[in-house]
Amino acid sequence: MNPRTFKKLKKRIKKIDKAIEKGTLKTYPMEGLKDRMYDLNEKRKHFPHNFYWWLSRCKRKIADKYYYCKCFLFHRYNVVKAKTLPPTWVDRDLLLLHSSFAVFCDVIENEKLLENVGWDHTEQIEEMKKEDWEDKQSQADNIKALQEKHEHDQKLEKELKYLYNWWKVVRPERQEEMSKPSNWDYDKDLKYYEEDTDHLIRLMKIRKTLWT
């Protein structure tokens, strides 16, 4: 509120209070006027806190803008670089395959997905078995849930390793073999295309795990 308006409001309330004391005014002309004045006083008391909150908010906005500009100019995270493809024209179906696995390899290699995420819960299960819970049924249910999570995560880890090895080792060897004119075959080429599609589908099924 404007300081001048605040002073006017304060003077008005004093006049009203005096009128009530004299008996010339029984009720406030504005409903909730005194409560409003109390709220304003409380806000003035906490002004430093509000000021620092506003300052931190401005600081956060400036930091967000700086981060946006830095990414826009130097490192665009929304740009996928398919290093396995030449910079020339490529069909969109092939681009989809290579760009998807480029993102997958980036998560594995740069974000260290297989290292930073705990896929093995054996130690936690053993520790929970050694604990002495009052509610044995609850303990058994928790152990069972953790064992199911362990089995699920182990399958995911195995699938991640398989797909990474297939893209990095198996498929390049296959492509190198097929690049020789003497080894090219239409039926075999069609079979490998379907194999690529199957592995792309398998990658899409586990995309929920591609974050650290």
Backbone as JSON, one array per atom type, in Angstrom:
{
  "sequence": "MNPRTFKKLKKRIKKIDKAIEKGTLKTYPMEGLKDRMYDLNEKRKHFPHNFYWWLSRCKRKIADKYYYCKCFLFHRYNVVKAKTLPPTWVDRDLLLLHSSFAVFCDVIENEKLLENVGWDHTEQIEEMKKEDWEDKQSQADNIKALQEKHEHDQKLEKELKYLYNWWKVVRPERQEEMSKPSNWDYDKDLKYYEEDTDHLIRLMKIRKTLWT",
  "N": [[0.84, -1.2, 0.0], [0.39, 2.3, -0.65], [2.4, 4.61, 1.19], [1.26, 7.13, 1.92], [-1.46, 6.67, 1.67], [-1.7, 4.73, 3.63], [-1.18, 6.25, 5.94], [-3.34, 8.03, 5.9], [-5.42, 6.2, 6.27], [-4.82, 5.32, 8.8], [-5.16, 7.66, 10.34], [-7.87, 8.04, 9.98], [-8.96, 5.82, 11.26], [-8.23, 6.45, 13.9], [-9.8, 8.71, 14.36], [-12.32, 7.54, 14.2], [-12.16, 5.78, 16.38], [-12.05, 7.64, 18.51], [-14.53, 8.84, 18.23], [-16.16, 6.69, 18.88], [-15.46, 6.35, 21.56], [-16.47, 8.71, 22.65], [-19.07, 8.22, 22.27], [-20.49, 9.0, 20.14], [-20.38, 7.5, 17.9], [-21.32, 4.33, 17.18], [-20.67, 2.0, 15.73], [-18.27, 0.74, 13.32], [-17.89, 2.51, 10.23], [-16.99, 1.2, 7.98], [-16.95, -2.16, 7.22], [-14.84, -4.47, 8.76], [-12.67, -2.75, 8.81], [-10.84, -2.24, 10.88], [-9.63, -4.74, 11.16], [-8.38, -4.9, 8.71], [-6.51, -2.86, 9.04], [-4.96, -3.99, 11.04], [-3.84, -6.17, 9.68], [-2.27, -4.81, 7.82], [-0.41, -3.6, 9.51], [0.89, -5.89, 10.47], [2.08, -6.79, 8.12], [3.88, -4.7, 7.7], [5.56, -5.08, 9.86], [6.82, -7.46, 9.14], [8.27, -6.7, 6.97], [11.13, -6.77, 6.29], [11.52, -9.55, 5.96], [9.74, -10.12, 3.84], [10.91, -8.54, 1.92], [13.44, -9.78, 1.51], [12.54, -12.21, 0.56], [11.36, -11.4, -1.84], [13.68, -10.44, -3.06], [15.22, -12.81, -3.3], [13.58, -14.16, -5.04], [13.77, -12.59, -7.35], [16.46, -12.94, -7.84], [16.49, -15.66, -8.45], [15.01, -15.64, -10.82], [16.7, -14.18, -12.49], [18.89, -15.91, -12.55], [17.71, -18.11, -13.82], [17.2, -17.01, -16.35], [19.8, -16.49, -17.17], [20.84, -19.1, -17.27], [19.23, -20.13, -19.29], [20.04, -18.57, -21.51], [22.74, -19.31, -21.65], [22.56, -22.05, -22.28], [21.21, -21.81, -24.7], [23.09, -20.54, -26.31], [25.51, -22.01, -26.08], [25.22, -24.75, -25.31], [22.87, -26.66, -26.37], [20.39, -28.47, -25.07], [18.18, -29.54, -26.22], [18.84, -30.41, -28.67], [19.61, -33.17, -30.6], [22.37, -35.06, -31.38], [23.18, -37.22, -33.79], [25.73, -39.1, -34.02], [26.38, -41.34, -35.4], [25.5, -41.08, -37.92], [25.96, -39.61, -41.18], [26.41, -36.07, -42.0], [24.81, -35.51, -44.13], [21.76, -35.82, -46.16], [19.28, -38.0, -44.83], [17.01, -40.73, -44.63], [13.9, -40.44, -42.86], [13.02, -42.56, -41.25], [15.32, -43.95, -40.64], [16.71, -41.95, -39.36], [15.15, -41.61, -37.08], [15.65, -44.02, -35.72], [18.47, -43.83, -35.22], [18.71, -41.39, -33.81], [17.21, -41.93, -31.52], [18.7, -43.98, -30.28], [21.0, -42.52, -29.94], [20.32, -40.72, -27.91], [19.86, -42.61, -25.92], [22.46, -43.75, -25.61], [23.79, -41.5, -24.72], [22.69, -41.12, -22.18], [23.61, -43.45, -20.92], [26.42, -43.24, -21.14], [27.27, -40.55, -20.5], [25.61, -39.64, -18.4], [25.91, -41.75, -16.76], [24.12, -43.95, -16.21], [23.97, -46.73, -15.56], [25.74, -46.88, -13.47], [25.12, -44.91, -11.55], [22.58, -45.44, -10.65], [20.98, -47.52, -8.31], [20.78, -50.83, -8.85], [20.89, -53.26, -7.67], [19.54, -54.84, -4.92], [20.23, -56.59, -2.94], [21.75, -56.42, -0.53], [20.17, -54.68, 1.01], [17.9, -56.26, 1.33], [18.91, -58.4, 2.85], [19.7, -57.03, 5.17], [17.21, -56.13, 6.08], [16.02, -58.56, 6.68], [17.47, -59.3, 8.92], [16.67, -57.48, 10.81], [14.66, -56.83, 13.72], [11.45, -56.73, 13.81], [8.44, -55.59, 15.35], [5.96, -56.0, 14.22], [5.63, -58.68, 12.48], [4.36, -59.54, 10.18], [4.16, -57.24, 8.65], [6.87, -56.79, 8.23], [7.53, -59.02, 6.68], [5.98, -58.49, 4.42], [7.21, -56.17, 3.48], [9.76, -57.11, 2.87], [9.14, -58.91, 0.84], [8.15, -57.11, -1.09], [10.44, -55.65, -1.61], [12.07, -57.64, -2.66], [10.68, -58.21, -5.02], [11.02, -55.76, -6.32], [13.77, -55.85, -6.61], [14.1, -58.0, -8.42], [12.75, -56.93, -10.63], [14.31, -54.64, -11.19], [16.73, -55.84, -11.78], [16.15, -57.14, -14.17], [15.67, -54.91, -15.77], [18.2, -53.69, -15.76], [19.69, -55.66, -17.06], [18.45, -55.59, -19.56], [19.09, -52.98, -20.39], [21.91, -53.15, -20.6], [22.07, -55.08, -22.59], [20.85, -53.81, -24.84], [22.59, -51.64, -25.17], [25.01, -52.91, -25.75], [24.23, -54.21, -28.1], [23.77, -52.04, -29.84], [26.26, -50.78, -29.87], [28.16, -52.74, -30.49], [27.2, -55.23, -31.75], [25.38, -54.45, -33.86], [27.0, -52.55, -35.44], [28.98, -54.35, -36.42], [27.4, -56.03, -37.92], [26.43, -54.23, -39.84], [28.78, -53.5, -41.1], [29.48, -55.89, -42.3], [27.33, -56.18, -44.06], [27.78, -54.05, -45.72], [29.54, -54.76, -47.66], [29.53, -55.48, -51.07], [29.36, -58.11, -52.01], [28.12, -59.45, -49.95], [25.61, -58.47, -49.68], [22.1, -58.87, -49.47], [18.73, -59.03, -50.38], [16.62, -60.21, -48.83], [17.95, -60.65, -46.46], [18.58, -58.05, -45.79], [16.04, -56.98, -45.35], [15.32, -58.52, -43.17], [17.15, -57.59, -41.24], [16.3, -54.97, -41.04], [13.82, -55.29, -39.8], [14.77, -56.3, -37.43], [16.1, -54.07, -36.38], [13.87, -52.45, -35.94], [12.5, -53.94, -33.98], [14.31, -53.74, -31.85], [14.26, -51.01, -31.43], [11.66, -50.71, -30.51], [11.87, -52.14, -28.13], [13.57, -50.45, -26.77], [11.9, -48.2, -26.46], [10.05, -49.23, -24.7], [11.36, -49.27, -22.27], [11.91, -46.67, -21.71], [11.15, -45.16, -19.56], [13.02, -45.56, -17.61], [15.17, -44.05, -18.29], [16.52, -41.87, -16.87], [18.35, -40.01, -14.4]],
  "CA": [[0.0, 0.0, 0.0], [1.09, 3.57, -0.66], [2.55, 5.15, 2.56], [0.32, 8.22, 2.17], [-2.77, 6.04, 1.88], [-1.62, 4.08, 4.93], [-1.3, 7.3, 6.98], [-4.74, 8.5, 5.89], [-6.24, 5.15, 6.86], [-4.53, 5.31, 10.24], [-5.82, 8.83, 10.93], [-9.32, 7.82, 9.93], [-9.29, 4.87, 12.32], [-8.11, 7.17, 15.17], [-11.01, 9.55, 14.49], [-13.45, 6.66, 14.46], [-12.01, 5.31, 17.76], [-12.43, 8.75, 19.4], [-15.99, 9.0, 18.13], [-16.77, 5.59, 19.63], [-15.25, 6.64, 22.99], [-17.39, 9.79, 23.03], [-20.43, 7.73, 22.17], [-21.17, 9.57, 18.96], [-20.36, 6.49, 16.84], [-21.45, 3.03, 17.82], [-20.05, 0.94, 14.92], [-17.36, 1.2, 12.25], [-18.61, 2.72, 8.97], [-16.52, 0.2, 7.0], [-16.85, -3.48, 7.84], [-13.51, -5.06, 8.69], [-11.64, -1.73, 8.64], [-9.8, -2.4, 11.9], [-8.9, -5.96, 10.82], [-7.52, -4.55, 7.59], [-5.41, -2.09, 9.6], [-4.1, -4.94, 11.75], [-3.11, -6.92, 8.66], [-1.26, -3.92, 7.25], [0.65, -3.47, 10.52], [1.65, -7.14, 10.48], [2.91, -6.8, 6.91], [4.97, -3.75, 7.9], [6.5, -5.7, 10.79], [7.56, -8.5, 8.45], [8.78, -6.15, 5.72], [12.45, -7.3, 5.88], [11.36, -10.93, 5.47], [9.12, -10.03, 2.52], [11.89, -7.95, 1.0], [14.43, -10.8, 1.15], [11.85, -13.19, -0.28], [11.27, -10.79, -3.17], [15.05, -10.38, -3.6], [15.6, -14.17, -3.7], [12.78, -14.49, -6.22], [14.39, -11.88, -8.48], [17.74, -13.61, -8.08], [16.18, -16.93, -9.11], [14.59, -15.34, -12.19], [17.9, -13.79, -13.23], [19.67, -17.14, -12.74], [17.02, -18.92, -14.84], [17.42, -16.38, -17.65], [21.22, -16.7, -17.5], [20.98, -20.51, -17.66], [18.57, -20.29, -20.6], [20.91, -17.97, -22.53], [23.95, -20.12, -21.75], [22.21, -23.27, -23.03], [20.83, -21.44, -26.06], [24.27, -20.15, -27.07], [26.65, -22.92, -26.03], [24.89, -26.18, -25.15], [21.43, -26.84, -26.52], [20.02, -29.82, -24.64], [17.07, -30.03, -27.04], [19.39, -30.83, -29.96], [20.16, -34.52, -30.55], [23.4, -35.27, -32.41], [23.35, -38.63, -34.15], [27.1, -39.19, -34.54], [26.48, -42.55, -36.23], [25.0, -40.75, -39.25], [26.67, -38.51, -41.84], [25.63, -34.82, -41.96], [24.01, -35.39, -45.35], [20.36, -36.23, -46.05], [19.02, -39.38, -44.44], [15.58, -40.99, -44.51], [13.41, -40.16, -41.5], [12.9, -43.79, -40.45], [16.67, -44.24, -40.15], [17.04, -40.88, -38.42], [14.45, -41.92, -35.83], [16.4, -45.09, -35.06], [19.78, -43.36, -34.76], [18.54, -40.34, -32.8], [16.73, -42.57, -30.29], [19.83, -44.65, -29.64], [21.96, -41.49, -29.54], [19.87, -40.28, -26.59], [20.09, -43.75, -25.03], [23.9, -43.84, -25.34], [24.16, -40.32, -23.93], [22.31, -41.39, -20.78], [24.48, -44.51, -20.41], [27.83, -42.85, -21.11], [27.52, -39.26, -19.86], [24.91, -39.56, -17.12], [26.31, -42.95, -16.0], [22.88, -44.56, -15.71], [24.2, -48.05, -14.97], [26.57, -46.74, -12.27], [24.53, -44.01, -10.56], [21.3, -45.98, -10.15], [21.14, -48.8, -7.61], [19.96, -51.89, -9.45], [21.0, -54.46, -6.84], [19.0, -54.58, -3.58], [20.5, -57.78, -2.12], [22.18, -56.01, 0.81], [19.01, -54.13, 1.71], [17.02, -57.39, 1.69], [19.56, -59.13, 3.95], [19.61, -56.19, 6.37], [15.82, -56.13, 6.54], [15.75, -59.87, 7.27], [18.13, -59.35, 10.23], [15.98, -56.57, 11.73], [13.63, -57.44, 14.58], [10.25, -55.91, 13.79], [7.33, -56.04, 16.2], [4.94, -56.5, 13.29], [6.32, -59.62, 11.6], [3.66, -59.59, 8.9], [4.58, -56.05, 7.91], [8.25, -57.02, 7.83], [7.51, -60.0, 5.58], [5.44, -57.8, 3.24], [8.23, -55.24, 2.99], [10.83, -57.93, 2.28], [8.61, -59.42, -0.42], [8.08, -55.99, -2.03], [11.82, -55.32, -1.99], [12.54, -58.72, -3.53], [10.06, -58.0, -6.33], [11.71, -54.61, -6.91], [15.1, -56.33, -6.98], [13.95, -58.8, -9.65], [12.36, -56.01, -11.71], [15.46, -53.8, -11.53], [17.74, -56.69, -12.41], [15.72, -57.33, -15.56], [15.9, -53.65, -16.46], [19.65, -53.52, -15.93], [20.09, -56.62, -18.1], [17.95, -55.08, -20.85], [19.89, -51.81, -20.73], [23.23, -53.62, -21.04], [21.91, -55.79, -23.86], [20.61, -52.84, -25.91], [23.81, -50.86, -25.36], [25.96, -53.79, -26.44], [23.72, -54.44, -29.45], [23.96, -50.84, -30.65], [27.67, -50.41, -29.95], [29.03, -53.82, -30.96], [26.56, -56.2, -32.66], [24.86, -53.81, -35.09], [28.07, -52.08, -36.33], [29.6, -55.49, -37.1], [26.43, -56.47, -38.93], [26.39, -53.24, -40.92], [30.05, -53.59, -41.83], [29.39, -57.08, -43.13], [26.34, -55.94, -45.12], [28.25, -53.0, -46.63], [30.28, -55.39, -48.76], [28.58, -55.83, -52.15], [29.21, -59.56, -52.17], [27.32, -59.99, -48.84], [24.28, -57.86, -49.62], [21.0, -59.72, -49.89], [17.47, -58.32, -50.12], [15.91, -60.85, -47.72], [18.72, -60.4, -45.25], [18.42, -56.62, -45.49], [14.69, -56.85, -44.79], [15.36, -59.14, -41.85], [17.88, -56.68, -40.35], [15.44, -53.8, -40.82], [12.85, -55.7, -38.78], [15.54, -56.43, -36.18], [16.28, -52.69, -35.88], [12.56, -52.0, -35.44], [12.24, -54.66, -32.73], [15.16, -53.17, -30.79], [13.75, -49.67, -31.15], [10.46, -50.91, -29.68], [12.36, -52.54, -26.8], [14.09, -49.23, -26.13], [10.76, -47.37, -26.07], [9.37, -49.86, -23.56], [12.1, -48.99, -21.02], [12.32, -45.26, -21.7], [10.86, -44.61, -18.23], [14.21, -45.7, -16.76], [16.27, -43.24, -18.84], [16.78, -40.64, -16.14], [19.19, -40.25, -13.21]],
  "C": [[0.88, 1.24, 0.0], [1.19, 4.13, 0.76], [1.56, 6.26, 2.9], [-1.08, 7.68, 2.43], [-2.83, 5.37, 3.25], [-1.81, 5.08, 6.07], [-2.74, 7.82, 7.06], [-5.67, 7.5, 6.57], [-6.06, 5.11, 8.37], [-5.22, 6.48, 10.95], [-7.33, 8.63, 11.0], [-9.75, 6.87, 11.04], [-9.21, 5.55, 13.69], [-9.34, 8.04, 15.41], [-12.23, 8.7, 14.84], [-13.4, 6.14, 15.9], [-12.42, 6.38, 18.77], [-13.94, 8.95, 19.41], [-16.7, 7.91, 18.91], [-16.64, 5.83, 21.12], [-16.22, 7.71, 23.49], [-18.85, 9.33, 22.99], [-21.18, 8.25, 20.98], [-21.21, 8.57, 17.81], [-20.33, 5.11, 17.48], [-20.72, 1.91, 17.05], [-19.14, 1.57, 13.88], [-18.14, 1.38, 10.96], [-18.2, 1.73, 7.88], [-16.31, -1.12, 7.71], [-15.43, -4.04, 7.66], [-12.38, -4.05, 8.56], [-10.49, -1.92, 9.62], [-8.98, -3.66, 11.65], [-7.93, -5.71, 9.67], [-6.28, -3.78, 8.07], [-4.43, -2.99, 10.33], [-3.24, -5.74, 10.77], [-1.98, -6.08, 8.06], [-0.09, -3.73, 8.22], [1.52, -4.71, 10.57], [2.58, -7.22, 9.28], [4.1, -5.86, 7.05], [6.02, -4.32, 8.85], [7.41, -6.7, 10.1], [8.14, -8.02, 7.12], [10.16, -6.7, 5.35], [12.35, -8.71, 5.31], [10.77, -10.93, 4.06], [10.09, -9.49, 1.48], [12.92, -8.99, 0.55], [13.8, -11.91, 0.31], [11.74, -12.68, -1.71], [12.63, -10.76, -3.85], [15.51, -11.76, -4.1], [14.84, -14.6, -4.95], [13.36, -13.84, -7.48], [15.71, -12.53, -8.87], [17.54, -14.91, -8.84], [15.8, -16.7, -10.57], [15.78, -14.97, -13.06], [18.76, -15.02, -13.54], [19.05, -18.03, -13.81], [17.25, -18.34, -16.24], [18.87, -16.59, -18.12], [21.44, -18.14, -17.98], [20.37, -20.76, -19.04], [19.47, -19.77, -21.72], [22.17, -18.8, -22.74], [23.68, -21.39, -22.55], [21.89, -22.94, -24.48], [22.07, -21.16, -26.92], [25.34, -21.24, -27.16], [26.3, -24.41, -25.98], [23.37, -26.34, -25.19], [21.06, -28.28, -26.21], [18.86, -30.39, -25.46], [17.52, -30.43, -28.44], [20.05, -32.2, -29.8], [21.14, -34.68, -31.7], [23.59, -36.77, -32.62], [24.71, -38.8, -34.82], [27.3, -40.42, -35.44], [25.96, -42.32, -37.64], [25.84, -39.64, -39.87], [25.81, -37.25, -41.8], [24.78, -34.58, -43.2], [22.58, -35.88, -45.11], [20.25, -37.71, -45.68], [17.51, -39.55, -44.29], [15.14, -40.9, -43.05], [13.3, -41.41, -40.64], [14.26, -44.17, -39.86], [17.11, -43.19, -39.13], [16.39, -41.13, -37.06], [15.2, -42.98, -35.04], [17.69, -44.56, -34.45], [19.67, -42.29, -33.67], [18.08, -40.93, -31.46], [17.88, -43.25, -29.55], [20.95, -43.68, -29.27], [21.62, -40.95, -28.15], [20.14, -41.37, -25.56], [21.57, -43.85, -24.64], [24.39, -42.66, -24.5], [23.84, -40.53, -22.45], [23.25, -42.43, -20.16], [25.9, -44.0, -20.19], [28.09, -41.57, -20.31], [26.83, -39.11, -18.51], [25.16, -40.78, -16.24], [25.1, -43.65, -15.37], [23.13, -45.88, -15.0], [25.0, -47.97, -13.67], [25.87, -45.95, -11.17], [23.22, -44.52, -9.97], [21.56, -47.33, -9.5], [20.2, -49.86, -8.17], [19.93, -53.15, -8.59], [20.56, -54.13, -5.41], [19.25, -55.75, -2.63], [20.86, -57.41, -0.7], [21.01, -55.48, 1.63], [18.07, -55.26, 2.17], [17.59, -58.15, 2.88], [19.49, -58.35, 5.26], [18.2, -56.19, 6.95], [15.45, -57.46, 7.18], [16.34, -59.98, 8.68], [17.43, -58.47, 11.27], [14.87, -57.3, 12.49], [12.43, -56.5, 14.66], [9.2, -56.48, 14.73], [6.23, -56.66, 15.34], [5.63, -57.39, 12.25], [5.67, -59.69, 10.21], [4.06, -58.42, 8.01], [6.01, -56.19, 7.41], [8.32, -57.97, 6.63], [7.0, -59.36, 4.28], [6.47, -56.86, 2.63], [9.38, -55.98, 2.3], [10.39, -58.45, 0.91], [8.57, -58.32, -1.49], [9.47, -55.61, -2.53], [12.41, -56.39, -2.9], [11.96, -58.59, -4.94], [10.71, -56.82, -7.06], [13.09, -55.02, -7.39], [15.05, -57.12, -8.3], [13.63, -57.91, -10.85], [13.55, -55.17, -12.17], [16.58, -54.6, -12.19], [17.41, -56.95, -13.88], [15.96, -56.07, -16.39], [17.38, -53.42, -16.74], [20.16, -54.43, -17.05], [19.67, -56.13, -19.48], [18.76, -53.87, -21.32], [21.27, -52.21, -21.26], [23.14, -54.3, -22.4], [21.75, -54.79, -25.01], [21.85, -52.0, -26.2], [24.85, -51.67, -26.13], [25.52, -54.04, -27.89], [24.0, -53.24, -30.35], [25.44, -50.53, -30.88], [28.54, -51.48, -30.62], [28.35, -54.66, -32.06], [26.12, -55.53, -33.96], [25.96, -53.25, -35.98], [28.77, -53.21, -37.09], [28.7, -56.01, -38.21], [26.41, -55.53, -40.12], [27.67, -53.27, -41.77], [30.04, -54.79, -42.77], [28.45, -56.86, -44.31], [26.82, -54.88, -46.12], [29.06, -53.56, -47.8], [29.3, -55.85, -49.83], [28.34, -57.33, -52.29], [28.29, -60.16, -51.1], [25.89, -59.45, -48.81], [23.24, -58.82, -50.18], [19.7, -59.04, -49.48], [16.74, -58.89, -48.9], [16.63, -60.6, -46.4], [18.59, -58.94, -44.81], [17.06, -56.35, -44.85], [14.63, -57.41, -43.37], [16.05, -58.23, -40.84], [17.09, -55.41, -40.07], [14.41, -54.1, -39.74], [13.53, -55.85, -37.42], [15.77, -55.06, -35.55], [14.98, -52.17, -35.27], [12.23, -52.65, -34.1], [13.05, -54.06, -31.58], [14.75, -51.75, -30.44], [12.52, -49.74, -30.26], [10.87, -51.29, -28.25], [12.92, -51.34, -26.04], [12.94, -48.34, -25.65], [10.04, -47.92, -24.84], [10.06, -49.57, -22.23], [12.5, -47.53, -20.91], [12.04, -44.59, -20.36], [12.09, -44.66, -17.33], [15.33, -44.78, -17.19], [16.37, -41.87, -18.17], [17.55, -40.99, -14.86], [18.88, -39.23, -12.14]]
}
